[in-house]
Amino acid sequence: MRNDLSASYNSAEQSPGQGFSRETIQNWLVEKLAEVLGIEQASLDLDEPFKNYGLASIDMVGFSGDLEDWLGRAISPTVAYDYPSIARLAHYLAGKQDDQPADQSIDAHSQAALSEPIAIIGQACRFPAGANTPEAFWELLKNGCDAVSEIPGNRWDIDAFYDPAPNTPGKMYTRHGCFVQDLDLFDAHFFGISPREAMRMDPQQRLLLEVAWEALENAGLAVGDLCGSQTGVFVGMMNNHEYAQLQIQEGDD
């Protein structure tokens, strides 16, 4: 299908050294997306974000690869995230020639944004002792609460692993720690993730999705309004080597 589409559009719309027109690219995107989703082309909204059609990350990368093959030029695997609708992606690709980089010009609005002071307008968090909101965390700090607790039974059986002797192989010599609550209450459907995939995800990834969304809600920002905007996500996260080892061991079992 892809080769046939490419041949027909090449002969009708493109001359050597020239780029495709926006209408041509838009038509290809509509046809390809409808094919991937198994829906009628007429049901697609040119301004609807790709993610609202239920496309997973692997679908978007594959979509970018098909687009790269059809255009005959290198396309970033993240292009569908940078221009997250049919209309925006077609507009970008039509203006980007093979021998030219993407437009890097900064308009007056963008220039003003660069010099504007930074303000934190939304927050979200997960801390031990049920401090799952900025307000609850502040109360925890203000009241000097101790977030250390005995290891919850839904984490692991402490009696099976506890030994007061520090050097006992395969055992731990403490029965206490600081634990974030409700790790099992992740709403996979809300984030477009299958239950099976959610079970295999690192809990830190699930928490990141939750707090990122809550931070936007806390700021009063609509996710749909951010699509295609100059919005960045900056994450500080520690590598969880132990969880990766557990996943490997589970797979071997």
C-alpha positions, 0 to 999 in steps of 0.5 A, a space after each residue: 500500500 505504501 509503495 503504491 501511494 508513494 508512486 502515485 503521489 510522486 508522479 502527480 505532485 512532485 518534481 525532482 528536488 521539490 517538496 510535496 504540497 501541504 494538501 498532498 501530505 495532508 491527504 496521505 496522512 488522512 489515508 494512512 491514519 485511517 488505514 492504521 485505525 481501521 476507520 473511515 477517512 471522513 471521520 478524521 478531524 484534521 486538528 484532533 491530536 493524534 493521541 486522542 485516536 488511541 495511538 500508542 508510542 510504538 504506533 507513532 514511531 511506525 507512523 513516522 517511519 512510513 512517512 519517512 519512506 514515502 517522503 524519501 527524506 529523513 524524518 525524526 521519530 518524534 515528529 508526530 509528537 512535535 506536530 501532533 495533528 494532521 493539519 500541523 504535521 502537514 503544514 510543517 512537512 510542506 515547509 521543510 525542504 530536503 536540503 533545508 533544516 526546520 525553521 528555527 526563527 523566533 517570532 516576537 511572541 517567542 522572544 518575549 517568552 524567553 525573557 519572561 521570568 519563570 513562575 511555578 503555577 502548578 504542582 503535584 507530588 507523592 510522598 510517604 504518610 499519604 502526602 499526595 498533594 502539595 497541601 498535604 505535604 506542607 502539613 506533613 512538614 509543618 507538623 514535623 510528622 514522622 513518615 517512617 512506618 512498618 513495612 506494609 503487608 501489601 509490599 512484601 512479607 516482612 516476616 519472611 525477610 527480616 532478621 535482626 542480624 545485619 549480615 544474614 544472607 538474603 535477609 534485611 535487618 529493619 522492619 521499617 521504611 518510608 512508603 508511598 501509598 496506593 501504588 496499586 490504584 493506577 488508572 491505566 484506562 485513563 492514560 490509554 494503557 492496557 492493564 497488562 502493560 500497566 502491570 509490567 510498568 515500573 511503578 515510578 513510571 505510573 507515578 510520573 504519569 499521575 503527577 504530571 497530569 495532576 500538575 497540569 490540573 493544579 495549574 488550571 491548564 487543559 492538556 489539549 491546549 498544550 498540543 503543539 505549543 512550546 511546552 517542555 517536560 523536565 523530569 528528575 528520576 533515579 534509576 530503579 535497578 532493583 525493579 528491573 532485576 525483579 522483572 527479569 527474574 519474573 520473566 525467567 520464572 
